[in-house]
Amino acid sequence: MRKVLHGSRVRGLLEYLWSPGRHEEHENPRVVAAWDTSYVGMGSPADMFERGLLAAEMDAPRRIFSVDVSRGQGHVYHVPISVHAGDGELTDQQWREIAEFAAGELGFTEAPGRAAVPWVAVRHGLSSQGNDHIHLVATLVREDGRIPDMRGDYRKWSEIAATVDERYNLVHSRTRHKGAGMSGLTRGEMAKAEREGRHETPRRTLARKVRAAATGARDEADFIRRVRKDGVLIRPRWEAGGQTNAVGYSVALTPATEKERPIWYGGGKLAEDLTIDQIRSRWTAPDTEQQADARREWRPRGWRKLPTKTQVVHRRLRAEALHEAGRVTGEVRVKLAALDPHDVAGWAGVARETSGVLSALAQRAEPFHHGPLSKAADTMSRLAQTQHDAEHARRSPDARPMAGVARVVVDAAIASRGGSIAVAVLVQQLGRLVREVQRANEVAGRVVEARLAASAAEAMLEHVRQVPVEQGAENSMEHENDRTAPTTERDTARLLRDAASKTDKERGHDRD
C-alpha cells in the first residue's frame, strides 16, 4: 500500500483505470475481485457503457438513499496495493484473495448486522516502477444507506500489509514489521525524480553513496572524506553544549545550479544501518588522534586546513589492484564455508559488507545510470536488514578483508586500462560469495533472505554478460576454472561470459 486517496467521481476513476495510463503502462485492465462476484472477470473489452453501468451500480446506494457526502474528503475510496518489483508478479487468484481479505478487514464485506460497501479491485499490469499491483476502489456508502466508520484505516492497512507479506512470503515482510531496512520512498519523491529525469530518487542515490563510503572507510574521518570525495554534502549534528561530539549527520546531493538549495536527509532516513552509531560500530574504538581528526573533518572547510598527524594519500590504483581485490574476495568466500548457516547476525554482517562493496562498484562503474550492480547492492542491503537482529549484525572475522576490497574499488581508476574487465572479474567473485550467502540462508530455512541473495546474484550475472568483448589491450590474470590464462581483455571477457552462460545452464538444471 502506498497511499489512501479520496475523490468524488467513481466513474472518472474507473475510466482512468481502463485508460492507457500516464506512461502507457496500463495493459489488459480487468476486475479481479468485487463485492458482487458477477463483475469478476470484467476485462479490457469492457466498453464505456459497461464501465458506466459498473460506476452507476457502485454509486447506487448514495443516490437511492440521498446520502449527503459533500462533507469530508470524498466518498470514493481508492488505494493502490503493490508488491515490490523483486517479488515478481502474483496471479489473478492471489490478488483476488488479497483484495477480499483487505475488504473484510476494512469492514466492506457483508456480515451479520452490516450491509456491504460496493467495491472492486482492478488489475492492469505493472506500474512505471515495475511493481505488480491492483487498485482497490470503494464508494463509502453501504447498500442500506449507512456510512461505514473508516477511523483507524491507516492502522488497519499496516496490519493488512504485514499479514499479506507473511502469507505470500514477500520481500518486505520482515523489514516492515521490525522497523529495519531502507526507509520507504514517498510518492512525492518518486514523482519529483521522474520530473527531473532522474533514474532514481536522491535518497536512494545518497544511501548507496554513504554505504559505499562507510564500508571502505578506516575510521570516522576517512568516512567523512570519502563521502565528500563522492560529491555528497555532509554536515554533523552536534551534541548540545558545543561542537566536540557529533551525535548524528545529514547528507545532500550537490545542487545543479546556484539557485537550488540542497535537500538534506539524516542518516536514519536513508536506512537503519546508516545512522552514525551503526556506522561507528564498524570500526574499533578511536584513539585520541582519530577523535581529533574526526572533529576536524566535521567542521567547516577552513577548520579542516588545520594541521593533523593523519596523512591521507590518494592514489589512482591500476587494474591489477582490482584483480587483487577479486583474489581477496575469493579467499573470503572459501573461509565463510566454516560460518554456521544459523548464525543470523554473522551472515547479516557478510551481506552488509558485500552490499558496501557492490555500492562502491556501482558508483564507479555505473555513475550515470541505475544498472545491475546498483540493483544488486540495494538487494543485498535489504537482505542484511531483513534479519531478526539486523541492528546487531556483526563483521565476521573472515569477512573483514571486504573493507579493504571496498577501499580498492573506491580509489581505483576503473576507466583505466583493463578496468572494465577487472571489475567483471571482481563481480564474478562477489557473485560466488553471494551464492554462499544464498546457500547458507536456504540451509537455515530463511526463505526471504535466500530469494534476495538469488536476485542479487542474478543482477551480478547480468553485469558480467554485458562485458564488452571487442577490446584489445593486453591483460594477464589467472582463471581458476581454466588451465590456460587469458592473454587479452577479449579472452577474459569471453571466459566471463562463458562462465555466466554455464551458471545459467546449471541453475536451469537445478530447477528441473
C-alpha positions in Angstrom: 0.0 0.0 0.0 1.4 3.4 -0.9 -1.4 5.9 -0.1 -5.1 6.2 0.6 -6.8 8.5 -1.8 -10.2 10.1 -1.7 -12.4 11.5 -4.5 -15.9 12.2 -5.6 -16.3 10.7 -9.1 -16.2 6.9 -9.2 -16.9 7.0 -13.0 -13.9 9.2 -13.7 -11.6 6.9 -11.6 -12.8 3.8 -13.4 -12.2 5.5 -16.8 -8.6 6.2 -15.7 -8.0 2.6 -14.6 -9.1 1.4 -18.0 -7.1 4.1 -19.8 -3.6 3.5 -21.3 -2.1 5.4 -18.2 0.2 8.3 -18.0 3.1 6.3 -19.4 1.2 3.7 -21.5 1.8 1.3 -18.7 -1.8 0.0 -18.3 -2.2 -3.4 -20.0 -5.3 -5.7 -20.1 -7.3 -3.9 -17.3 -9.7 -6.3 -15.6 -11.7 -6.8 -12.4 -10.0 -9.5 -10.2 -12.3 -9.1 -7.2 -15.6 -7.3 -6.3 -18.4 -7.1 -3.7 -20.6 -8.6 -6.4 -18.7 -11.6 -7.9 -20.6 -11.2 -11.2 -18.2 -8.4 -12.0 -15.1 -10.5 -11.6 -13.5 -11.1 -14.9 -14.8 -7.9 -16.5 -11.9 -7.2 -18.7 -10.3 -4.9 -21.2 -13.0 -5.5 -23.9 -15.4 -3.7 -21.5 -16.7 -0.6 -23.3 -17.6 2.8 -21.8 -21.2 1.6 -21.5 -20.2 -1.3 -19.3 -18.0 0.8 -17.2 -20.8 3.3 -16.8 -23.1 0.5 -15.6 -20.4 -0.5 -13.0 -20.0 3.1 -11.8 -23.8 3.5 -11.5 -24.1 0.3 -9.6 -21.3 1.3 -7.1 -22.9 4.8 -6.6 -26.5 3.5 -6.4 -26.7 3.4 -2.5 -25.7 7.1 -2.3 -28.3 8.1 -4.9 -31.1 5.8 -3.7 -30.9 6.9 0.0 -29.9 10.5 -0.9 -26.8 10.3 1.4 -25.1 13.7 1.7 -21.4 13.1 1.1 -20.4 16.7 0.4 -18.5 16.9 3.7 -15.2 15.3 4.3 -12.5 14.1 1.9 -14.8 12.4 -0.6 -16.8 9.2 -0.7 -14.8 7.5 -3.4 -12.1 5.5 -1.5 -9.0 4.5 -3.6 -6.0 2.5 -2.5 -3.2 1.2 -4.9 -1.9 -2.0 -3.4 1.5 -3.1 -4.8 4.3 -5.6 -4.2 8.0 -5.0 -4.5 9.4 -5.4 -8.1 11.7 -8.1 -6.7 8.7 -10.2 -5.8 7.7 -10.6 -9.4 4.0 -10.9 -10.4 1.2 -12.5 -8.5 -1.7 -14.4 -10.1 -5.2 -13.0 -10.5 -6.3 -15.5 -7.9 -3.7 -14.3 -5.4 -4.8 -10.7 -6.0 -8.4 -11.7 -5.5 -7.6 -13.3 -2.2 -5.6 -10.2 -1.1 -8.4 -7.8 -2.1 -11.1 -9.9 -0.4 -9.0 -10.1 2.7 -8.4 -6.3 2.7 -12.1 -5.6 2.1 -13.1 -7.8 5.0 -10.6 -6.2 7.4 -11.9 -2.7 6.4 -15.5 -3.7 7.0 -16.5 -3.5 3.4 -17.9 -7.0 3.1 -21.4 -8.1 4.1 -21.7 -9.6 7.6 -24.4 -10.0 10.3 -25.6 -6.6 11.2 -23.9 -4.7 8.4 -24.5 -4.3 4.6 -21.8 -4.4 2.1 -19.9 -1.5 0.7 -19.6 -1.5 -3.1 -16.0 -2.2 -4.0 -13.9 -3.6 -6.9 -10.2 -4.4 -7.4 -8.8 -3.6 -10.8 -5.6 -5.0 -12.2 -3.9 -3.5 -15.3 -0.3 -4.6 -15.4 2.9 -3.3 -13.8 3.5 0.2 -12.7 6.1 2.5 -14.3 8.4 1.4 -11.4 7.9 -2.3 -12.3 5.6 -3.1 -9.4 2.8 -5.6 -9.8 -0.3 -4.0 -8.2 -4.1 -3.6 -8.1 -6.4 -0.7 -7.3 -9.0 -1.2 -4.6 -11.9 1.2 -5.2 -14.9 1.6 -2.9 -17.8 4.0 -2.5 -18.2 4.8 1.2 -22.0 4.3 1.4 -23.3 0.8 2.4 -26.1 -0.8 0.4 -28.5 0.0 3.2 -27.6 3.7 3.1 -25.3 3.8 6.2 -21.8 5.3 6.1 -19.0 3.0 7.2 -16.8 4.1 10.0 -13.3 4.5 8.5 -11.5 5.6 11.6 -8.2 3.8 12.0 -8.0 2.7 8.4 -4.3 3.5 8.2 -3.5 1.2 11.1 -5.7 -1.5 9.5 -3.8 -1.1 6.3 -0.5 -1.6 8.1 -1.8 -4.8 9.7 -3.2 -5.9 6.3 0.2 -5.4 4.7 2.0 -7.3 7.4 -0.3 -10.3 7.1 -0.2 -10.3 3.3 3.6 -10.1 3.3 3.9 -13.1 5.7 1.2 -15.1 3.9 2.7 -14.7 0.4 6.3 -14.6 1.6 7.0 -11.2 0.1 10.3 -9.3 0.3 9.4 -6.6 2.7 7.5 -8.7 5.2 10.1 -8.8 8.0 11.6 -5.3 7.4 8.1 -3.8 7.6 7.4 -5.4 10.9 10.7 -4.9 12.7 11.4 -1.3 11.6 14.6 -2.4 9.8 15.6 -1.6 6.2 15.5 1.3 3.9 13.0 4.0 4.7 10.1 3.8 2.3 10.1 6.2 -0.6 7.1 8.5 -0.9 5.0 9.0 -4.0 6.1 12.7 -4.0 9.8 11.7 -4.0 9.3 9.3 -7.0 7.2 11.8 -8.9 9.8 14.5 -8.4 12.6 12.2 -9.5 10.6 11.4 -12.7 10.0 15.1 -13.4 13.7 15.9 -13.1 14.7 13.0 -15.3 16.5 11.0 -12.6 16.7 7.3 -12.8 16.1 7.0 -9.0 15.3 9.3 -6.1 18.1 11.3 -4.4 17.5 9.5 -1.1 18.3 6.1 -2.7 21.3 7.6 -4.5 22.6 9.0 -1.2 22.1 5.8 0.6 24.2 3.9 -1.9 27.0 6.6 -1.8 27.1 6.7 2.0 27.0 2.9 2.3 30.0 2.6 -0.1 31.9 5.2 1.9 31.1 3.6 5.3 32.2 0.2 4.0 35.5 1.4 2.7 36.4 3.8 5.5 39.1 3.0 8.0 37.6 5.4 10.6 35.2 8.2 11.0 37.4 10.9 9.5 38.1 8.7 6.5 34.3 8.1 6.1 33.6 11.9 6.0 36.4 12.4 3.4 35.1 9.6 1.2 31.5 10.9 1.3 32.7 14.4 0.2 35.0 12.9 -2.4 32.0 11.3 -4.0 30.3 14.7 -4.5 28.0 14.5 -1.5 27.4 17.3 1.0 27.6 16.2 4.6 27.2 18.1 7.9 27.2 17.0 11.6 24.5 17.2 14.2 26.4 18.3 17.3 25.7 17.2 20.8 24.1 20.0 22.9 26.6 22.3 24.5 29.4 22.5 21.9 31.0 21.2 18.8 33.0 18.4 20.1 30.8 15.4 19.7 28.8 14.6 16.5 25.7 12.6 17.5 24.2 12.5 14.0 24.7 13.7 10.4 22.8 14.6 7.3 23.7 14.5 3.7 22.5 16.1 0.4 23.3 15.9 -3.3 25.2 18.9 -4.6 22.7 21.3 -6.3 22.9 21.5 -10.0 22.6 25.3 -10.0 23.3 28.2 -7.6 19.6 28.9 -7.3 18.8 25.5 -5.9 19.1 24.6 -2.3 20.3 21.3 -1.1 17.7 18.8 0.3 19.1 17.2 3.4 18.5 13.6 4.7 19.5 12.3 8.1 21.4 9.0 8.2 18.4 7.2 9.7 16.2 8.4 6.9 18.5 6.7 4.4 18.5 3.3 6.1 18.5 1.9 9.6 22.1 0.7 9.2 23.3 4.2 8.2 22.8 6.1 11.5 26.0 7.5 12.9 26.0 4.9 15.7 25.6 2.0 13.3 28.4 3.3 11.0 30.7 3.8 14.0 30.1 0.2 15.1 32.1 -0.9 12.0 35.4 0.3 13.5 37.3 -0.3 16.6 37.2 2.4 19.4 39.0 5.5 18.1 42.2 6.7 19.9 42.7 10.4 20.8 44.3 11.3 17.4 41.4 9.7 15.5 38.8 11.5 17.5 40.6 14.8 16.9 40.9 14.0 13.2 37.1 13.3 13.0 36.3 16.6 14.7 38.5 18.4 12.2 36.7 16.8 9.3 33.2 17.5 10.6 34.0 21.2 10.9 33.7 23.8 8.1 36.3 23.9 5.3 38.5 26.5 6.9 38.9 24.5 10.1 39.8 21.4 8.1 43.0 23.1 6.9 44.4 22.9 10.5 47.5 20.7 10.8 46.9 17.0 11.6 49.2 14.0 12.0 46.9 11.8 9.9 48.3 11.7 6.3 45.7 10.6 3.7 47.4 9.6 0.4 45.0 9.4 -2.6 46.3 7.1 -5.2 44.8 6.0 -8.5 45.3 2.3 -8.5 45.7 0.3 -11.7 43.5 -2.6 -12.7 45.9 -5.0 -11.0 44.6 -3.8 -7.7 41.1 -4.8 -8.7 42.4 -8.3 -9.6 43.9 -8.5 -6.2 40.6 -7.4 -4.7 39.0 -10.3 -6.6 41.5 -12.7 -5.2 40.8 -11.5 -1.6 37.1 -11.9 -2.2 37.7 -15.4 -3.3 39.6 -16.2 -0.1 36.8 -14.7 2.0 34.3 -16.9 0.2 36.3 -20.0 0.9 36.7 -19.1 4.6 33.0 -18.4 5.0 32.3 -22.1 4.4 33.1 -22.6 8.1 30.5 -20.0 9.2 27.4 -21.6 10.8 24.4 -21.1 8.4 22.3 -20.5 11.6 24.5 -17.6 12.7 21.9 -14.9 11.7 24.0 -11.9 12.8 27.2 -13.3 11.2 25.5 -13.8 7.8 23.8 -10.4 8.1 27.2 -8.8 8.6 28.5 -10.6 5.5 25.6 -9.3 3.4 26.2 -5.8 4.8 29.9 -5.9 3.8 29.1 -7.3 0.3 26.4 -4.6 -0.2 29.0 -2.0 0.7 31.5 -3.3 -1.9 28.7 -3.5 -4.5 27.7 0.1 -3.7 31.2 1.2 -4.3 31.4 -0.7 -7.5 28.1 0.7 -8.7 29.3 4.3 -8.0 32.4 3.7 -10.1 31.1 1.5 -12.9 27.6 2.9 -13.2 27.9 6.6 -12.4 25.1 7.8 -14.7 22.5 5.0 -14.6 20.9 2.5 -12.2 22.3 -0.7 -13.6 22.7 -4.3 -12.4 25.3 -3.5 -9.8 23.2 -0.8 -8.3 20.3 -3.3 -8.1 22.5 -6.0 -6.6 23.8 -3.5 -3.9 20.2 -2.4 -3.0 19.1 -6.1 -2.8 22.0 -7.1 -0.6 21.3 -4.2 1.7 17.7 -5.3 2.1 18.9 -8.8 2.8 21.2 -7.6 5.6 18.3 -5.8 7.2 15.6 -8.5 6.9 17.4 -10.5 9.7 15.8 -10.6 13.1 18.9 -9.0 14.6 19.9 -6.8 11.8 20.8 -3.9 14.1 23.3 -6.3 15.8 24.8 -7.5 12.5 28.5 -8.0 13.2 31.5 -8.1 10.9 32.7 -11.7 10.7 36.5 -12.0 11.2 36.6 -13.8 7.9 34.8 -11.0 6.1 36.9 -8.2 7.5 39.1 -8.1 4.3 36.0 -6.9 2.4 36.5 -3.4 3.8 39.9 -3.4 2.1 38.2 -4.5 -1.1 35.8 -1.6 -0.9 38.7 0.8 -0.4 40.4 -0.5 -3.5 37.2 -0.1 -5.5 36.7 3.5 -4.4 40.3 4.5 -5.1 40.8 2.6 -8.3 40.6 4.1 -11.7 38.1 1.8 -13.2 38.1 3.6 -16.6 41.8 2.9 -16.9 43.4 0.2 -19.0 41.8 -3.2 -18.2 39.4 -1.6 -15.8 36.1 -2.9 -17.1 37.4 -6.5 -17.3 38.9 -6.3 -13.9 35.6 -5.1 -12.5 33.8 -8.0 -14.1 36.3 -10.4 -12.6 35.7 -8.9 -9.2 31.9 -9.0 -9.7 32.2 -12.7 -10.6 34.0 -13.4 -7.4 31.4 -11.4 -5.4 28.7 -13.3 -7.2 30.1 -16.6 -5.9 30.3 -15.1 -2.4 26.6 -14.1 -2.7 25.7 -17.6 -3.8 27.3 -18.8 -0.5 25.0 -16.4 1.3 22.1 -17.8 -0.6 23.0 -21.4 0.3 23.5 -20.6 3.9 20.1 -19.0 4.1 18.5 -21.9 2.3 20.1 -24.4 4.8 18.8 -22.3 7.7 15.3 -22.0 6.2 15.4 -18.3 5.7 13.4 -18.3 2.5 13.1 -14.5 2.1 16.8 -13.9 2.5 17.7 -16.8 0.1 15.4 -15.3 -2.5 17.0 -11.9 -2.1 20.5 -13.3 -2.4 19.5 -15.2 -5.6 18.1 -12.0 -7.0 21.3 -10.1 -6.3 23.4 -12.9 -7.9 21.3 -12.8 -11.0 21.8 -9.0 -11.3 25.5 -9.5 -11.0 25.5 -12.1 -13.7 23.7 -9.6 -15.9 26.6 -7.2 -15.4 29.1 -9.9 -16.4 27.0 -10.7 -19.5 27.3 -7.1 -20.6 31.2 -7.1 -20.5 32.4 -5.7 -23.9 34.3 -8.3 -26.0 35.8 -6.0 -28.6 38.8 -4.8 -26.6 42.4 -5.4 -27.4 44.5 -4.2 -24.5 46.9 -6.8 -23.1 45.9 -8.3 -19.8 47.2 -11.1 -17.8 45.3 -12.9 -15.0 44.7 -16.3 -13.6 41.4 -18.0 -14.2 40.6 -20.6 -11.6 38.4 -22.7 -13.9 40.7 -22.8 -16.9 44.3 -24.1 -17.2 45.2 -21.5 -19.9 45.4 -18.0 -18.7 43.6 -15.5 -21.0 46.1 -13.2 -22.7 43.8 -10.3 -23.8 40.8 -8.5 -22.5 38.8 -10.1 -25.3 39.8 -13.6 -24.0 38.9 -12.6 -20.4 35.6 -11.2 -21.4 34.7 -14.4 -23.3 35.7 -16.5 -20.4 33.5 -14.4 -18.1 30.5 -14.6 -20.4 31.0 -18.4 -20.9 31.1 -18.7 -17.1 27.8 -16.7 -16.9 26.2 -18.9 -19.5 27.4 -22.0 -17.7 25.9 -20.7 -14.4 22.6 -20.1 -16.2 22.5 -23.7 -17.5 23.3 -25.1 -14.1 20.6 -23.0 -12.5 18.1 -24.2 -15.1 19.1 -27.8 -14.5 18.6 -27.3 -10.8 15.0 -26.1 -11.4 14.3 -29.3 -13.3 
